[in-house]
Amino acid sequence: MEKLLFRVKLQVLNCVTDLGTVVPLGTNSFVEDGTEYSCMNNQDDNDDFGSGVEDRTDECNNGEYVLNNFVFSCPKKRIIGCVDKNGNVVYKGYFVLSNDQLNYCRIVNRGMNAEILYKGRILGCYVGGAHDNINNQSFHKPKDAEWIIGNADVRCTAHGIQTLRFFSFVLLFHRF
């Protein structure tokens, strides 16, 4: 197997609120829906800890490796897609993480940049099955929606589908 050394530099460009509003880097205080946000780069440039720069030596399986739900092509040195909860590569479009959080993968600038739009954090969750069409909007639940699955009351949260409570059904029979 081929071993390659990648030097990855992550740089914060903007911040995003829970409702999806983009907050420019350098904003000290931004209030939305009763929550205060700040988007400051407090990192000391001389401090490598937390800088987002790391040396990675990864074995490339079939010329590819996965990092943070992105698939990188080793020979091309490009991002080629996103990985869903089943390990399938999505080149563009909706995909689902293990907590049923609905996401959207978009590769831009010929693979030099990519973004995952976290719909579960902003808009919703996926309630379809593995063989259902993920693009079918009837399987998309909005954030904070509640519904019943079996004997559980569930909610779509910023972290995907969460169980709120379980119901136990007791049947009482009366003799007359």
Beta strands, then each sheet from edge to edge (+ up, - down):
strand 1: 3-9
strand 2: 14-16
strand 3: 22-24
strand 4: 27-32
strand 5: 35-39
strand 6: 53-59
strand 7: 64-67
strand 8: 70-73
strand 9: 78-83
strand 10: 89-90
strand 11: 93-96
strand 12: 102-108
strand 13: 113-118
strand 14: 124-126
strand 15: 140-142
strand 16: 146-149
strand 17: 152-157
strand 18: 160-166
sheet 1: 1+ 6-
sheet 2: 2+ 3-
sheet 3: 4+ 5-
sheet 4: 7+ 8- 9+ 10-
sheet 5: 11+ 12- 13+
sheet 6: 14+ 15-
sheet 7: 16+ 17- 18+
end
